[in-house]
Amino acid sequence: MGYRTLVTLFWSTIFGLYLNYGDVAWCMSWEEKNQLKDQAREMFYHAYQAYMDHAYPADELMPLSCKGRYRDIEPNRGDVDDALGNFSLTLVDTLDTLVVLGDFDEFERAVKKVIKDVSFDSDVVVSVFETNIRMLGGLLSGHILGSYLQEHLNRMLWYRGELLSMARDLGFRLIPAFNTSTGVPHPRINLRYGLKSPKLGVVRETCTACAGTMILEFAALSRLTGETIFEEKARAAMDYLWQQRHRTSDLMGTVLNIHNGDWIRRDSGVGAGIDSYYEYCLKAYILLGDDVYLER
Protein backbone atom coordinates (compact mmCIF):
# COMPACT_ATOMS: atom_id res chain seq x y z
CA MET A 1 0.00 0.00 0.00
CA GLY A 2 1.49 3.37 -1.06
CA TYR A 3 1.95 6.16 1.43
CA ARG A 4 -0.53 8.44 -0.35
CA THR A 5 -3.15 5.73 -0.04
CA LEU A 6 -2.34 5.53 3.66
CA VAL A 7 -2.72 9.28 4.02
CA THR A 8 -6.09 9.16 2.28
CA LEU A 9 -7.16 6.32 4.55
CA PHE A 10 -5.99 8.25 7.61
CA TRP A 11 -7.95 11.38 6.78
CA SER A 12 -10.99 9.33 5.81
CA THR A 13 -10.89 7.75 9.24
CA ILE A 14 -10.59 11.15 10.92
CA PHE A 15 -13.54 12.45 8.89
CA GLY A 16 -15.58 9.39 9.83
CA LEU A 17 -14.83 9.89 13.50
CA TYR A 18 -15.84 13.52 13.19
CA LEU A 19 -19.17 12.59 11.61
CA ASN A 20 -19.89 10.16 14.44
CA TYR A 21 -18.58 12.13 17.40
CA GLY A 22 -17.99 15.68 16.23
CA ASP A 23 -21.41 16.81 17.40
CA VAL A 24 -20.27 16.36 21.01
CA ALA A 25 -18.13 19.48 20.76
CA TRP A 26 -20.97 21.44 19.19
CA CYS A 27 -23.26 20.45 22.07
CA MET A 28 -20.99 22.09 24.64
CA SER A 29 -21.76 25.68 25.51
CA TRP A 30 -19.04 28.29 25.75
CA GLU A 31 -19.59 28.30 29.49
CA GLU A 32 -18.89 24.55 29.69
CA LYS A 33 -15.80 24.89 27.52
CA ASN A 34 -14.47 27.71 29.67
CA GLN A 35 -15.13 25.69 32.81
CA LEU A 36 -13.06 22.83 31.41
CA LYS A 37 -10.29 25.24 30.42
CA ASP A 38 -10.29 26.67 33.94
CA GLN A 39 -10.16 23.17 35.43
CA ALA A 40 -7.20 22.25 33.25
CA ARG A 41 -5.41 25.47 34.20
CA GLU A 42 -6.12 24.87 37.90
CA MET A 43 -4.79 21.30 37.68
CA PHE A 44 -1.62 22.49 36.00
CA TYR A 45 -0.87 25.17 38.56
CA HIS A 46 -1.67 22.84 41.45
CA ALA A 47 1.04 20.45 40.21
CA TYR A 48 3.46 23.16 39.05
CA GLN A 49 3.35 25.21 42.23
CA ALA A 50 3.64 22.12 44.42
CA TYR A 51 6.78 21.14 42.52
CA MET A 52 8.28 24.62 42.76
CA ASP A 53 7.44 24.97 46.47
CA HIS A 54 8.48 21.53 47.67
CA ALA A 55 10.76 19.86 45.10
CA TYR A 56 12.70 22.30 42.91
CA PRO A 57 15.53 21.94 41.86
CA ALA A 58 14.97 18.17 42.03
CA ASP A 59 13.65 16.36 38.96
CA GLU A 60 10.26 15.40 40.37
CA LEU A 61 7.99 15.93 43.35
CA MET A 62 7.27 12.94 45.57
CA PRO A 63 3.63 13.73 46.40
CA LEU A 64 3.30 11.72 49.62
CA SER A 65 6.39 13.07 51.33
CA CYS A 66 6.33 16.47 49.56
CA LYS A 67 10.04 16.18 48.86
CA GLY A 68 12.06 16.24 45.67
CA ARG A 69 13.28 13.12 43.90
CA TYR A 70 16.87 13.03 42.68
CA ARG A 71 18.54 10.38 40.55
CA ASP A 72 20.77 7.97 42.52
CA ILE A 73 19.81 9.58 45.84
CA GLU A 74 16.32 8.25 46.46
CA PRO A 75 15.76 4.45 46.34
CA ASN A 76 16.01 3.22 42.76
CA ARG A 77 12.71 2.43 41.01
CA GLY A 78 14.26 0.79 37.96
CA ASP A 79 13.06 1.97 34.55
CA VAL A 80 10.63 4.41 36.20
CA ASP A 81 13.65 6.57 37.01
CA ASP A 82 14.81 6.68 33.37
CA ALA A 83 13.54 10.24 32.94
CA LEU A 84 15.60 11.54 35.87
CA GLY A 85 19.03 13.15 35.59
CA ASN A 86 19.33 15.70 38.40
CA PHE A 87 18.63 18.52 35.95
CA SER A 88 15.30 19.97 37.18
CA LEU A 89 13.38 17.85 34.70
CA THR A 90 9.87 19.00 35.64
CA LEU A 91 10.66 22.69 35.21
CA VAL A 92 12.39 22.29 31.84
CA ASP A 93 9.64 19.97 30.59
CA THR A 94 7.05 22.58 31.60
CA LEU A 95 8.45 25.68 29.92
CA ASP A 96 6.34 25.50 26.77
CA THR A 97 3.13 24.87 28.75
CA LEU A 98 3.57 28.19 30.54
CA VAL A 99 3.59 29.95 27.17
CA VAL A 100 0.56 27.98 25.95
CA LEU A 101 -1.28 29.16 29.07
CA GLY A 102 -0.23 32.74 28.37
CA ASP A 103 1.75 33.04 31.59
CA PHE A 104 4.67 34.93 30.08
CA ASP A 105 5.84 36.35 33.42
CA GLU A 106 6.23 32.90 34.98
CA PHE A 107 7.82 31.59 31.78
CA GLU A 108 10.44 34.32 32.00
CA ARG A 109 11.11 33.56 35.66
CA ALA A 110 11.36 29.84 34.88
CA VAL A 111 13.81 30.41 32.02
CA LYS A 112 16.04 32.46 34.31
CA LYS A 113 15.99 29.65 36.89
CA VAL A 114 16.93 27.06 34.27
CA ILE A 115 19.80 29.18 32.98
CA LYS A 116 21.08 29.84 36.50
CA ASP A 117 20.63 26.43 38.13
CA VAL A 118 20.69 23.63 35.55
CA SER A 119 23.96 21.90 34.66
CA PHE A 120 24.68 18.71 32.75
CA ASP A 121 28.18 18.14 34.09
CA SER A 122 27.07 15.33 36.42
CA ASP A 123 28.33 11.81 37.02
CA VAL A 124 24.89 10.34 36.42
CA VAL A 125 23.60 7.74 33.97
CA VAL A 126 20.55 8.87 32.00
CA SER A 127 18.22 7.44 29.39
CA VAL A 128 19.15 8.80 25.97
CA PHE A 129 15.51 8.53 24.87
CA GLU A 130 13.97 10.29 27.88
CA THR A 131 16.67 12.95 28.09
CA ASN A 132 16.20 13.72 24.41
CA ILE A 133 12.42 14.08 24.36
CA ARG A 134 12.07 15.83 27.72
CA MET A 135 15.22 17.82 28.39
CA LEU A 136 16.55 18.53 24.91
CA GLY A 137 13.02 19.03 23.61
CA GLY A 138 12.16 21.27 26.55
CA LEU A 139 15.22 23.45 26.06
CA LEU A 140 14.63 23.78 22.32
CA SER A 141 10.95 24.65 22.64
CA GLY A 142 11.80 27.10 25.43
CA HIS A 143 14.38 28.76 23.19
CA ILE A 144 12.03 28.96 20.21
CA LEU A 145 9.17 30.38 22.29
CA GLY A 146 11.45 32.78 24.15
CA SER A 147 12.83 34.07 20.85
CA TYR A 148 9.27 34.47 19.54
CA LEU A 149 8.21 36.51 22.58
CA GLN A 150 11.31 38.64 22.18
CA GLU A 151 10.72 39.31 18.49
CA HIS A 152 6.94 39.72 18.43
CA LEU A 153 5.91 40.86 21.92
CA ASN A 154 8.99 42.86 22.94
CA ARG A 155 9.48 40.65 26.00
CA MET A 156 12.58 38.89 27.37
CA LEU A 157 14.86 41.45 25.76
CA TRP A 158 17.65 40.18 28.02
CA TYR A 159 17.55 36.69 26.46
CA ARG A 160 20.59 35.82 24.34
CA GLY A 161 19.93 32.22 23.34
CA GLU A 162 21.16 30.66 26.58
CA LEU A 163 18.69 27.77 26.33
CA LEU A 164 19.99 26.90 22.87
CA SER A 165 23.56 26.89 24.19
CA MET A 166 22.44 24.51 26.94
CA ALA A 167 20.71 22.32 24.36
CA ARG A 168 23.90 22.20 22.31
CA ASP A 169 25.89 21.18 25.38
CA LEU A 170 23.40 18.42 26.18
CA GLY A 171 23.32 17.27 22.56
CA PHE A 172 27.07 16.75 22.50
CA ARG A 173 26.84 14.78 25.75
CA LEU A 174 24.34 12.44 24.06
CA ILE A 175 26.25 12.08 20.77
CA PRO A 176 28.69 9.37 22.06
CA ALA A 177 25.70 7.06 22.48
CA PHE A 178 25.69 6.68 18.69
CA ASN A 179 29.21 5.21 18.65
CA THR A 180 28.13 1.71 17.62
CA SER A 181 28.86 -0.31 14.49
CA THR A 182 25.23 0.09 13.41
CA GLY A 183 24.72 3.74 14.31
CA VAL A 184 21.86 2.68 16.58
CA PRO A 185 22.40 4.52 19.88
CA HIS A 186 23.08 2.99 23.27
CA PRO A 187 20.00 3.27 25.49
CA ARG A 188 21.87 5.00 28.33
CA ILE A 189 24.87 7.26 28.75
CA ASN A 190 26.76 9.02 31.52
CA LEU A 191 26.41 12.79 31.20
CA ARG A 192 29.99 13.44 32.32
CA TYR A 193 31.92 10.38 31.17
CA GLY A 194 29.94 9.24 28.15
CA LEU A 195 30.29 5.51 27.50
CA LYS A 196 33.37 5.21 29.72
CA SER A 197 31.44 5.08 32.98
CA PRO A 198 31.55 1.76 34.89
CA LYS A 199 27.99 2.52 35.98
CA LEU A 200 26.76 1.66 32.48
CA GLY A 201 27.73 -2.00 32.51
CA VAL A 202 27.62 -4.06 29.32
CA VAL A 203 24.70 -3.16 27.07
CA ARG A 204 23.90 -4.91 23.81
CA GLU A 205 20.27 -4.10 23.13
CA THR A 206 17.78 -1.28 22.85
CA CYS A 207 14.13 -0.91 21.92
CA THR A 208 12.97 0.43 18.58
CA ALA A 209 11.43 3.51 20.17
CA CYS A 210 14.66 4.40 21.95
CA ALA A 211 16.64 4.13 18.71
CA GLY A 212 14.14 5.84 16.42
CA THR A 213 12.89 8.73 18.54
CA MET A 214 15.68 11.26 18.12
CA ILE A 215 15.12 12.92 14.75
CA LEU A 216 12.81 15.78 15.78
CA GLU A 217 15.00 17.20 18.52
CA PHE A 218 18.32 16.43 16.84
CA ALA A 219 17.21 17.88 13.51
CA ALA A 220 15.90 21.01 15.23
CA LEU A 221 19.18 21.35 17.13
CA SER A 222 21.16 21.07 13.89
CA ARG A 223 18.97 23.59 12.08
CA LEU A 224 19.18 26.08 14.97
CA THR A 225 22.94 25.76 15.60
CA GLY A 226 24.16 25.00 12.08
CA GLU A 227 25.98 21.90 13.35
CA THR A 228 24.86 19.02 11.15
CA ILE A 229 26.19 16.16 13.26
CA PHE A 230 23.02 15.86 15.35
CA GLU A 231 20.62 15.45 12.43
CA GLU A 232 23.07 13.16 10.61
CA LYS A 233 23.30 10.78 13.57
CA ALA A 234 19.55 10.66 14.09
CA ARG A 235 18.84 10.13 10.38
CA ALA A 236 21.41 7.34 10.17
CA ALA A 237 19.81 5.53 13.10
CA MET A 238 16.35 5.74 11.54
CA ASP A 239 17.69 4.63 8.17
CA TYR A 240 19.34 1.61 9.75
CA LEU A 241 16.15 0.63 11.54
CA TRP A 242 14.29 0.80 8.22
CA GLN A 243 16.89 -1.48 6.62
CA GLN A 244 16.24 -4.05 9.37
CA ARG A 245 12.45 -4.08 8.89
CA HIS A 246 10.53 -7.28 8.20
CA ARG A 247 10.56 -7.24 4.40
CA THR A 248 7.22 -9.00 3.97
CA SER A 249 5.29 -6.52 6.12
CA ASP A 250 7.56 -3.46 6.46
CA LEU A 251 6.98 -3.68 10.22
CA MET A 252 9.63 -3.31 12.90
CA GLY A 253 10.57 -5.65 15.68
CA THR A 254 10.60 -4.39 19.25
CA VAL A 255 14.15 -4.95 20.55
CA LEU A 256 17.41 -5.20 18.57
CA ASN A 257 21.12 -5.67 19.14
CA ILE A 258 22.86 -2.30 18.83
CA HIS A 259 26.11 -3.86 17.58
CA ASN A 260 24.94 -6.20 14.81
CA GLY A 261 21.32 -5.14 14.22
CA ASP A 262 19.81 -8.57 14.88
CA TRP A 263 16.29 -8.54 16.25
CA ILE A 264 16.11 -9.86 19.80
CA ARG A 265 12.33 -9.50 19.81
CA ARG A 266 10.84 -9.77 16.34
CA ASP A 267 7.25 -9.16 17.42
CA SER A 268 5.83 -5.82 16.32
CA GLY A 269 3.04 -3.62 17.63
CA VAL A 270 2.09 -0.06 18.53
CA GLY A 271 2.65 -0.20 22.30
CA ALA A 272 5.50 0.68 24.62
CA GLY A 273 8.97 0.19 23.17
CA ILE A 274 7.97 0.83 19.57
CA ASP A 275 5.12 3.36 19.46
CA SER A 276 7.10 6.57 19.20
CA TYR A 277 9.14 5.26 16.26
CA TYR A 278 6.01 5.46 14.09
CA GLU A 279 5.01 8.72 15.77
CA TYR A 280 8.35 10.28 14.87
CA CYS A 281 8.18 9.07 11.26
CA LEU A 282 4.99 11.09 10.79
CA LYS A 283 6.23 14.08 12.77
CA ALA A 284 9.57 14.08 10.95
CA TYR A 285 7.68 14.33 7.66
CA ILE A 286 5.61 17.21 9.04
CA LEU A 287 8.62 19.05 10.47
CA LEU A 288 11.21 18.39 7.76
CA GLY A 289 9.00 17.86 4.71
CA ASP A 290 10.92 14.71 3.76
CA ASP A 291 8.67 12.19 1.98
CA VAL A 292 10.92 9.30 3.00
CA TYR A 293 9.53 9.40 6.54
CA LEU A 294 5.92 9.41 5.38
CA GLU A 295 6.62 6.41 3.15
CA ARG A 296 7.68 4.43 6.19
ZALORO-682275 format. One line per field, with one value per residue: x, y, z of N, C-alpha, C in turn. Coordinates in steps of 0.001 Angstrom, whole numbers, plus 500000, padded with zeros to 6 digits. Last residue first. Layout:
BEGIN
n.u <- (X  ...) $
n.v <- (Y  ...) $
n.w <- (Z  ...) $
ca.u <- (X  ...) $
ca.v <- (Y  ...) $
ca.w <- (Z  ...) $
c.u <- (X  ...) $
c.v <- (Y  ...) $
c.w <- (Z  ...) $
REM end
This chain:
BEGIN
n.u <- (507416  506680  507334  510071  510427  509622  510205  509503  510111  507630  506265  508183  508391  505862  505990  508168  507311  505390  506985  508437  506634  506125  507948  507754  504250  502600  502169  504205  506071  508661  511307  513780  516191  517454  520722  522616  525049  524805  522322  519738  516341  512846  510701  510582  508427  507110  506993  506343  508534  510758  511011  513882  516433  516221  515114  517336  518918  517465  517659  520438  520738  519292  520925  523321  522453  521597  524161  525922  525629  525077  523340  521526  519052  519440  520255  517927  516127  517288  516977  514168  513431  514977  514673  513639  514757  515720  513475  511788  513123  515447  518634  521571  523876  526019  527561  527727  527576  529389  531803  531820  532234  530385  530365  530883  528625  526342  526391  523546  521511  521185  523210  521808  522995  525237  526461  528591  528297  527957  525819  526573  527910  525689  525086  526684  525735  523255  524032  525047  522710  521138  522576  522187  519436  519285  520508  519789  519564  517217  516358  513829  511337  509224  508049  506609  508294  510857  510379  508700  510510  512424  510841  510254  512833  513608  511656  512236  514825  514317  512592  514234  516140  514284  512519  513779  516419  515957  514705  516862  518980  518798  521892  524023  526174  527984  527349  526881  524647  522666  520586  520479  520245  518483  516267  515597  514901  512643  510918  510464  509180  506902  505688  505015  503352  501102  499690  499694  501884  503880  503780  504504  507238  508275  508262  510692  512019  510698  511254  514159  516560  518561  518897  517625  514897  513676  514077  512737  511454  513307  514064  513980  516177  515735  517465  519860  519704  517984  515631  512614  511599  508617  506124  505459  503658  504834  507852  508562  511688  514312  514981  515149  511660  509821  508018  507389  507387  505398  503199  502965  502267  499853  498249  498464  496972  494452  493757  493623  491487  489463  489314  488425  485931  484718  484688  482830  480543  480217  479712  478362  478491  477755  480014  481279  479554  479682  481729  481245  480760  482256  484786  485287  485466  487738  489638  489450  490363  492965  493932  493547  495338  497698  497747  498064  500569  502125  500681  500844) $
n.v <- (505506  507700  509731  509783  510616  513253  515773  517909  518254  518033  515920  513883  513676  512727  510123  509111  509378  507328  505113  505344  505248  502398  500693  500738  500195  499494  498475  495868  492767  490472  489965  490756  490982  491287  492568  494597  494516  496366  496443  494240  495256  494905  494775  495093  496768  496012  495215  492633  491399  492395  493981  496228  497192  499615  501111  501353  502973  505346  506068  506533  508619  510669  511105  511963  514281  515974  516375  517482  520072  523043  525133  525477  524863  522442  520809  520849  519623  517084  516319  516333  514459  512070  510213  507570  505091  503890  503688  502128  499683  499233  497564  495798  495565  496713  496411  499442  502076  502634  503140  505231  505716  506968  509909  511269  512910  511410  508197  506651  504140  502759  503640  504023  502699  502374  499933  500107  503158  505858  507189  508235  510615  512556  513612  515805  517331  518071  519715  521883  522634  523443  525659  527279  527604  529110  531538  533571  535883  538064  540583  540790  539648  541160  541947  540223  539270  538680  537528  535449  533937  533222  531574  529542  528493  527791  525887  523959  523253  522317  520155  518461  517855  516741  514948  513561  513048  511680  509376  508285  507946  508021  508466  508475  511021  513229  516177  518714  520094  522278  524941  527584  529657  528692  528130  530700  531949  530442  531237  533923  533583  532185  534094  535934  534523  532538  531284  528605  528366  529047  526850  524815  525162  524331  521795  520622  522175  521287  518518  518353  519222  517295  514610  512888  510680  508842  506390  505447  503240  501199  501450  503025  503435  505868  508989  509193  508625  511629  512890  514372  516421  515933  515062  512468  512143  513097  514140  515840  515653  516692  519597  522251  521654  520784  522632  524691  523492  521490  523099  524470  522333  521311  523626  524345  522238  522540  525070  524491  522681  524364  526224  524553  523870  526391  526874  524937  525867  528336  527591  524222  521415  520449  520409  518170  516201  516012  514252  511588  510923  512711  512220  509678  510271  511861  509962  508214  509874  510248  507580  507154  509058  507952  505535  506472  507509  505250  502172  498812) $
n.w <- (505249  503837  505562  505233  502633  502289  504481  506073  508720  510111  508843  508964  511710  512358  511253  512735  515344  515497  515126  517541  519612  519898  521033  523747  524034  520875  518434  516928  516562  517413  517696  519803  518615  515395  514822  514820  516090  518210  519342  518698  519455  519900  518051  514436  512085  508803  506190  505542  504468  505813  508769  508787  508605  507324  509393  511077  509444  509426  512104  512246  510418  511669  513916  512707  511329  513388  514596  512708  511802  513204  513276  515308  514174  512862  515016  516565  514816  514738  517410  517699  515640  515922  517912  518037  517516  519826  521455  519836  519823  522553  522614  523772  525200  527682  530703  532711  533624  535570  534448  531579  528957  527437  529368  531687  532199  531676  530381  528824  527199  524793  521974  518634  515649  514222  514182  515869  517772  519049  520052  522458  521960  522039  524514  524710  522631  523777  525904  524416  523047  525191  526044  523823  524024  526355  525601  523871  525378  526866  527459  526550  527201  524655  522264  520802  518762  519808  522310  521701  520121  521981  523600  521777  521344  523985  524635  522725  523669  526278  525724  524181  526136  528095  526636  524579  525690  528017  527012  525373  527149  530597  532403  535159  536290  537133  535258  533747  533215  535240  536189  537247  535314  533384  535025  535940  533538  532897  534978  534396  531929  532752  534335  532274  530557  530382  528401  528133  526457  528289  529985  528251  527866  530447  531438  531366  533255  535620  535702  535833  537050  536742  537515  535862  534925  533336  534604  536798  535890  535765  539242  541441  544192  546734  545940  544436  541755  541068  543435  544251  547039  549023  549942  550381  548263  545858  544982  542014  540186  540223  542329  543250  543711  545746  546827  545030  542505  542882  543428  541029  539286  540320  540212  537550  536330  537468  536453  533711  533723  534664  532605  530552  531606  531538  528812  528030  529349  528035  525465  525526  523453  521018  519497  520528  519565  516854  516261  516047  513376  511898  512982  512057  509327  509304  510096  507895  505901  506711  506306  503583  502594  503585  502196  499623  499918  500298  499030  500000) $
ca.u <- (507680  506615  505918  509527  510925  508673  510915  508996  511205  508622  505608  507681  509573  506231  504993  508176  508349  505011  506010  509141  507102  505115  507973  508967  505502  502654  502089  503038  505829  507252  510843  512334  516105  516285  519806  521321  524938  526109  522859  521124  517405  514152  510596  510571  509634  506983  507560  505292  507221  510556  510531  512453  516244  516890  514293  516147  519343  517692  516347  519810  521411  518840  519546  523302  523069  520624  523023  526187  524856  525978  524161  522936  519184  518966  521156  519184  515902  517208  518323  515000  512814  515123  515675  512893  514142  516644  514663  511425  512970  514134  517782  520266  523896  524701  527621  527734  526758  527993  531550  531445  533373  530290  529940  531924  529986  526414  526763  524870  521874  519996  523076  522400  521861  524721  525228  528859  528127  529210  525692  525698  528688  526253  524340  526844  527073  523318  523404  525889  523896  520707  522444  523555  519988  518689  521157  519934  520589  517545  517649  514862  512582  509485  508987  505913  506941  510720  511311  508213  509269  512826  511447  509170  512028  514377  511796  510948  514634  515221  512158  513017  516552  515220  512071  512425  516202  516668  513974  515508  519149  518216  520547  523600  524891  528330  527069  528180  524679  523956  520692  520626  521077  519804  516931  515993  516035  513815  511359  511115  510443  507817  506231  505841  504668  501753  499775  498717  500565  503591  503572  503128  506336  508453  507045  509640  512391  510660  509873  513380  515298  518632  519333  519033  515601  513544  514811  513654  510632  513063  514259  512712  516010  515760  516315  519809  520770  518541  516870  513282  512060  510042  506333  506392  503299  503626  507269  507986  510263  513653  514965  515530  512699  510759  508483  507441  508283  506776  503643  503345  503461  501040  498334  499130  498376  495206  493881  494588  492805  489842  489713  489714  486943  484870  485528  484200  481107  480407  480960  478243  479013  476736  479029  481872  479729  478594  482011  481422  480114  480829  484156  485165  484416  486465  489413  489114  489005  492050  494014  492844  493914  497282  497659  496851  499474  501948  501489  500000) $
ca.v <- (504430  506413  509411  509401  509299  512185  514714  517861  518385  519049  517210  514329  514080  514080  511090  509066  510284  508716  505459  505264  506570  503355  500831  500188  500676  499798  499936  496379  494181  490843  490231  490502  490141  491460  491426  494860  493805  496144  497705  494330  494798  495049  495608  494350  496688  496317  496541  493476  491000  492759  492722  495917  495954  498519  500799  500631  501606  504631  505735  505527  507341  510130  510656  510777  513164  515450  515858  516156  519023  521899  525003  525760  526082  523591  521073  521350  521014  517884  516433  517203  515782  512918  511260  508725  505839  504130  504396  503506  500434  499086  498717  495896  495086  496845  495939  498002  501658  502519  501757  505081  505212  505508  509242  510379  513443  512785  509023  507260  505000  503266  502986  504515  502682  503738  500089  499695  501713  505206  506679  507062  509374  512075  512435  514780  516747  517274  518422  521180  522196  522318  524511  526888  526899  527770  530664  532219  535821  536691  540185  541450  538892  540648  542855  540862  539716  539312  538643  536513  534470  534065  532781  530382  528958  528759  527097  524649  523781  523447  521273  519029  518533  517822  515826  514081  513720  512954  510289  508533  508797  507435  508869  507743  510341  511807  515334  518135  518706  521897  523626  526425  529842  529184  527063  529650  532461  530407  529844  533559  534321  531589  532900  536349  534928  533036  532736  529163  527978  529947  528186  524865  525496  525683  522583  519970  522286  522693  518997  517854  519972  518520  515698  513149  511545  510238  506684  506568  504408  501973  500789  502428  503223  504449  508252  509584  507970  510377  513028  513118  516239  516181  516468  513072  511721  513731  512936  515931  515405  516362  518165  521939  522301  519858  521527  524971  524618  521136  522125  525214  523156  520454  522844  525174  522488  521299  524870  525473  522250  523170  526673  525242  522828  525694  527712  524888  524555  528299  528295  525677  522086  520446  521438  519483  516361  516807  515677  512130  510161  512587  513525  509892  509392  512448  511151  507749  509334  511381  508248  506316  509162  509285  505526  505730  508440  506160  503370  500000) $
ca.w <- (506194  503146  505375  506539  503004  501976  503758  504707  507762  510467  509036  507661  510949  512773  510790  511264  514866  515771  514093  516258  519203  519460  519571  523166  524619  522296  518533  517633  516323  517422  516341  519808  519804  516254  514880  514221  514812  517582  518826  519144  518573  520547  519246  515678  512898  510225  506465  506115  503969  504401  508204  508885  509368  506619  508225  511541  509751  508165  511543  513104  510173  510384  514094  513567  510607  512434  515347  513259  511147  513351  512079  515600  514974  512084  513888  517125  515228  513511  516844  518520  515776  514746  518118  518535  516423  518715  521948  520169  518579  521920  522854  523125  523813  527065  529317  532513  532485  535984  534886  532983  529719  527503  528145  531170  532323  531198  531523  528751  528332  525489  523267  519881  516578  514314  513407  514487  517615  518650  518688  522485  522062  520774  524064  525746  522496  522562  526179  525384  522307  524362  526938  524194  522867  526328  526576  523342  524340  526458  528023  525759  527368  526000  522937  521921  518428  518492  522175  522579  519536  520850  524147  522286  520211  523193  525431  522645  522315  526061  526549  523609  524907  528391  527716  524357  524410  528089  527884  524867  525968  529395  532003  533966  536418  537021  536418  534092  532746  534658  535553  538132  536505  532980  534271  536886  534314  532017  534876  535659  532000  531783  534979  533416  530084  531593  528368  529067  525950  527172  530539  528747  526766  529921  531604  530587  531838  535206  535642  534703  537176  535947  538397  535586  535870  532937  533372  537009  536195  534551  537959  541013  542759  546340  546463  545843  542522  540551  542681  543902  545671  548859  549557  551334  549621  546401  545569  543352  540369  538959  542026  541860  542913  545101  547669  546469  542756  542522  544425  542227  539053  540211  541452  538556  535999  537682  537899  534205  533245  535426  533940  530424  531414  532812  529666  527516  529687  529488  525750  525514  524642  522066  519194  520764  521011  517400  516227  517398  514437  511611  513186  513503  509828  508890  510919  509239  505811  506781  507611  504548  502280  504019  503656  499956  499647  501430  498943  500000) $
c.u <- (506496  506831  505759  508042  510337  509121  509976  509646  510742  509610  506635  507052  509172  507472  505416  507205  508518  506031  505542  508199  507974  505684  507103  509060  506695  504019  502144  503024  504609  507110  509377  511792  514646  516348  518637  520346  523573  526022  524172  521757  518767  515217  511939  510579  509463  508317  507394  505709  506110  509176  510088  512150  514785  516633  514910  515282  518168  518092  516490  518456  520795  519461  518986  521887  523014  521183  521988  524969  524963  525232  525143  523815  520640  519181  520733  520181  517185  516999  518324  516387  513730  514540  515604  513858  513355  516077  515603  512638  512634  514056  516449  519571  522580  524786  526213  527849  526663  527107  530109  531220  533048  531388  529765  531505  531007  527825  526987  525121  523292  520311  521852  522245  522391  523489  524763  527641  528375  529063  526955  525580  527839  527070  524958  526101  527351  524663  523473  525331  524825  521879  522030  523539  521419  519219  520592  520586  520838  518508  518134  516262  513722  510824  509212  506820  506228  509355  511064  509091  508740  511607  511860  509712  510932  513534  512551  510982  513316  515002  513013  512523  515345  515638  513003  512016  514818  516488  514645  514792  517787  518385  520092  522154  524549  527075  527460  528041  526007  523896  522075  520948  521430  520750  518348  516762  516533  515052  512607  511685  511195  509179  507193  506485  505591  503198  500437  498757  499464  502218  503242  502816  504886  507427  507116  508355  511286  510977  509802  511997  514340  517288  519539  519623  517065  514388  514758  514390  511502  512209  513982  512841  514694  515406  516421  518644  520832  519697  517330  514482  512737  510420  507813  506595  504188  503269  506039  507479  509862  512142  514240  515611  513942  511900  509597  508172  508452  507735  505082  503812  503913  502313  499609  499206  499071  496687  494691  494835  493893  491236  490150  490224  488337  485944  485737  485144  482557  481037  481254  479606  478864  477197  477966  480861  480281  478718  480931  481628  480138  480090  482651  484477  484198  485302  488062  488809  488529  490599  492987  492816  493079  495795  497199  496641  498127  500822  501187  500883) $
c.v <- (504200  505242  508051  509072  508844  510816  513529  516800  518371  519319  518312  515717  514554  514580  512517  510101  510218  509682  506905  505675  506531  504657  501988  500329  499975  500278  500369  497890  494627  492355  490637  490922  489798  490475  491732  493708  493959  495423  497525  495577  494986  494511  495885  495313  495681  496131  496966  494932  491922  492385  492987  494522  495532  497173  499657  500210  500776  503180  504962  505106  506230  508756  510054  510227  511880  514248  515227  515559  517659  520636  523853  525757  526470  524906  522316  521670  521626  519355  517242  517402  516747  514318  512357  509853  507058  505086  504761  504300  501892  499986  498467  497204  495343  496426  495942  497658  500144  501978  501546  503622  504978  504897  507753  509625  512591  513358  510454  508052  505526  504232  503555  503566  503038  503843  501535  499871  501367  503686  505970  506418  508114  510791  511786  513497  515703  516601  517514  519789  521398  521755  523267  525680  526455  526953  529245  531244  534384  536694  538848  541117  539482  539910  542470  541777  540458  539950  539408  537751  535628  534697  533752  531670  529907  529346  528184  525927  524535  524087  522510  520232  519186  518582  517016  515093  514351  513748  511657  509591  509214  508409  508055  508101  509678  510984  513891  517314  518020  520430  523427  525103  528523  529240  527488  528543  531425  530898  529723  532149  533993  532269  532172  535144  535349  533420  533351  530686  528574  529641  529188  526236  525595  526041  523935  520790  521727  522841  520436  518487  519640  519261  516996  514237  511735  511174  508160  506987  505650  503211  501719  501733  502527  504261  506788  508897  508405  509903  511654  513411  514901  515944  516826  514565  512379  513324  513381  514561  515667  516261  517918  520447  522538  520529  520674  523889  524878  522269  521701  524286  523853  521290  521998  524492  523255  521511  523617  525281  523192  522687  525501  525690  523438  524612  527085  525698  524441  526980  528285  526304  523593  521166  521528  520593  517740  517011  516532  513645  510869  511893  513436  511217  509551  511606  511777  508921  508847  510943  509368  506978  508368  509489  506879  505704  507766  507151  504346  501244) $
c.w <- (507126  504098  504717  506454  504334  502473  503552  503848  506311  509345  509280  507783  509556  512036  511126  510705  513356  515177  514252  515135  517954  518910  519087  521664  523983  522732  519997  517605  517120  517276  516297  518454  520078  517413  515816  514247  514150  516239  518078  518526  519224  519605  519908  516849  514022  510934  507921  506302  504449  503877  506761  508366  509458  507303  507416  510357  510249  508429  510237  512554  511011  510121  512811  513711  511428  511684  514408  513956  511813  512926  512143  514362  515228  512846  513122  516018  515775  513850  515552  517907  516522  514933  517052  518878  516842  517676  520808  520624  518848  520690  522176  523466  523082  525609  528738  531034  532358  534865  535329  533346  531194  528363  528328  529909  531588  531259  531034  530031  528161  526619  523980  521066  517968  515173  513326  513592  516157  518704  518207  521111  522109  520921  522828  525373  523575  522381  524963  525662  523211  523562  526157  525119  523150  525151  526559  524294  523863  525274  527466  526256  526539  526004  524397  522734  519549  518283  520883  522458  520379  520185  523053  522897  520685  522064  524681  523472  522190  524693  526361  524387  524243  527135  527930  525412  524334  526805  527948  525703  525426  528233  530797  533651  535088  537262  536125  535374  533052  534256  534938  537449  537189  534177  533897  536179  535318  532765  534007  535587  533283  531865  534048  534096  531229  531267  529575  529110  526822  526587  529438  529333  527224  528851  530910  530568  530952  533724  535158  534598  536039  535903  537625  536450  535485  533791  532980  535744  536365  534798  536802  539659  542450  544877  546033  546541  543987  541434  542209  543007  545467  547400  549560  551096  550669  547825  546357  543773  541815  539104  540708  541539  543759  544349  547050  547256  544251  542876  544148  543337  540330  540099  541439  539915  537114  537401  538214  535705  533755  535024  534806  531788  531256  532715  531037  528406  529216  529920  527238  525774  524496  523326  520280  520521  521321  518900  516843  517425  515787  512745  512951  513795  511317  509394  510594  510159  507169  506625  507715  505923  503271  503766  504186  501463  499904  501176  500064  500000) $
REM end
